Amino acid sequence: MATWDDVRRIALALPEAQEGTAWGNTAWRVRKAMFVWERPLHRPDLEALGDAAPDGPILGVRVPDVGAKEALIADSPRVYFTVPHFDGYPAVLVLLDEIEVDELEEVIVEAWLCRAPKRLAREYLAAH
C-alpha cells in the first residue's frame, strides 16, 4: 500500500519536479506540466460510479495515450480506474491503498516522462 509520502518522495526525486496545487489539491509538475495530482472523487464521479465508487486516497496520473490507460485498467482494475470526466484523456486514476510502492514508482516515472521536455527526458533515461 502506497501513501502520499511515497508519491511526494518519488515525484520530487525526478529532475525539475515541483510540488504545488491544482484545483485546491496537491499536484506535481515538471516545469509547468502537471504529471501526477491528488484527485478526490467529485459528485458527478460518485454518481457515475455508483456502488463501485472506491474509498481512500486517489492519485491522478498522466499516461502516454488512451491505449496505455485502457491497458492499465484492464490489467489491474483493482488499482486503476477512470471516470467519465477523463473519457478520451490520457490520464488514469490510481487507488493508493491498492498499489505497491514499486509499481507506483513506475507509473509516476512514466507520467513524468510523458510531460517532461524531450531533452530532459532523454537525459534522465540515459542516466537510468
C-alpha positions in Angstrom: 0.0 0.0 0.0 1.4 3.4 -1.0 1.0 6.7 0.8 1.1 10.4 -0.1 4.6 10.4 1.4 5.6 7.8 -1.2 4.1 9.9 -4.0 5.9 13.0 -2.8 9.2 11.2 -2.4 9.1 9.6 -5.8 7.8 12.7 -7.7 10.3 15.1 -6.1 13.2 12.8 -6.8 12.6 13.4 -10.6 14.6 16.2 -12.3 12.9 19.7 -12.1 9.8 18.3 -10.4 8.0 20.7 -8.1 5.1 20.3 -5.7 2.2 22.8 -5.8 -1.5 22.8 -6.0 -4.1 22.5 -8.7 -7.8 22.9 -8.0 -7.1 23.1 -4.3 -5.3 19.7 -4.2 -1.6 18.8 -4.2 -0.1 18.4 -7.6 3.4 17.7 -9.0 4.7 19.3 -12.2 7.8 19.2 -14.3 8.4 22.8 -15.4 4.7 23.8 -15.8 3.3 20.5 -16.9 1.4 18.5 -14.3 2.2 14.8 -14.3 0.6 13.5 -11.1 -2.0 15.0 -8.7 -4.3 14.3 -5.9 -7.8 13.6 -7.4 -10.6 13.1 -4.9 -13.9 12.0 -6.4 -16.5 14.7 -7.1 -20.3 14.4 -7.0 -20.6 13.6 -10.8 -17.8 10.9 -10.4 -19.7 9.3 -7.4 -22.9 9.4 -9.4 -21.3 7.7 -12.4 -19.5 5.0 -10.4 -22.4 4.3 -8.0 -21.8 1.5 -5.6 -18.4 0.8 -7.3 -17.0 4.2 -6.2 -13.8 3.5 -4.2 -12.8 4.9 -0.9 -9.4 6.1 0.0 -6.8 8.4 -1.5 -6.8 8.7 -5.3 -3.9 9.8 -7.5 -4.4 11.2 -11.0 -1.6 10.1 -13.3 -0.8 11.1 -16.9 -0.1 8.2 -19.3 1.3 8.2 -22.8 -2.0 7.7 -24.5 -5.6 6.4 -24.1 -4.4 2.9 -25.1 -2.0 2.8 -22.2 -4.7 4.0 -19.9 -7.1 1.2 -21.1 -4.3 -1.4 -20.7 -3.6 -0.4 -17.1 -7.3 -0.6 -16.2 -7.7 -3.9 -18.0 -4.6 -5.4 -16.3 -5.3 -4.2 -12.8 -8.9 -2.9 -12.3 -8.5 -3.1 -8.5 -5.7 -0.5 -8.7 -6.6 1.6 -11.8 -9.9 3.2 -12.9 -11.4 6.2 -14.6 -14.4 8.4 -14.5 -16.4 10.0 -17.4 -14.5 13.3 -16.8 -11.4 11.6 -18.2 -13.0 9.9 -21.2 -10.7 10.3 -24.2 -8.0 11.9 -22.0 -4.6 10.3 -21.3 -4.8 10.0 -17.5 -5.8 7.2 -15.2 -6.8 7.2 -11.5 -4.9 5.2 -9.0 -6.1 3.9 -5.7 -3.1 4.4 -3.4 -4.4 1.9 -0.9 -4.2 -0.8 -3.6 -0.9 -0.1 -5.4 2.5 -1.4 -4.3 5.2 1.3 -4.0 7.4 -0.2 -6.7 4.5 -0.1 -9.2 3.7 3.4 -8.0 7.2 4.5 -8.8 6.9 3.0 -12.3 3.7 4.9 -13.1 5.0 8.2 -11.6 8.2 8.0 -13.6 6.3 7.2 -16.8 4.0 10.1 -16.1 7.0 12.4 -15.6 8.5 11.1 -18.9 5.2 11.9 -20.7 5.3 15.6 -19.5 9.0 16.4 -19.3 10.7 18.3 -22.1 12.2 15.8 -24.5 15.8 16.8 -23.8 15.3 16.4 -20.0 13.6 13.0 -20.5 16.4 11.8 -22.7 19.0 12.9 -20.1 17.0 11.1 -17.4 16.7 7.9 -19.4 20.4 7.9 -20.3 21.3 8.2 -16.6 19.0 5.5 -15.5 
